[in-house]
Amino acid sequence: MNLIDERSLYQTVTNAAMFLFDGGTFTAAQKTRLTKWILAHQNKHEDFIFYPTVRDLKTGVTLFSGERLRTKLLANNVVELETLRLLALIQPTSPSVRRVFQAANEQLSALCFADVRERRVRARLHRFFALRDRVRS
C-alpha cells in the first residue's frame, strides 16, 4: 500500500488520514517512511511550515468532508494544520517532528497568539475516533 502521492503533500496527508479513519494502522516502517517524506516537504521560504504544492493550488484543496476551499489562505492553513495533525498521530515523539511542532508553535504564536500542543490535538482526535467507533457500532 502506497499512500504517498509524489505530486501532492495534501493528498498524501489525506490518504494517510483516511487510512487511519477507516481503522488502519501503520507499521513502524510505514510511519518512518511517511514521516520522512512529509518532513522532506517542509517549506523553507514562506510563512507556513507545510504549504500546498503547485498541483494542490491548481486543482484546489478539498476537505475530508468534501468542502472545497475557496481562498489561498485557507488552503495554506488546512495543509499546514492537517500535516501537523498527522505527524502528531504517527510520530509524536520523533525529535525531528518535535522540532517541527516547536517551529509551528513559534510561528502561530507570533501570528495569532495561538499555541499548538500535540497533546490537545491527540486528545481531540481520540475523542473523534471514539465517536466514529460508536457511530459505526
Buried (B, 14 or more C-beta within 10 A) or exposed (E): EEBBBEEBBBBBBBBBBEBBBEEEEBEEEBBBBBBEBBBEBBBEEEEBBBBBBEBBBEBEBBEEEEEEBEEEEEBBBBBBBBBBBBBBBBBBEBEEBBEBBEEBBEBBEEEEEEEBEBEEBBEEBEEEBEEEEEEEE
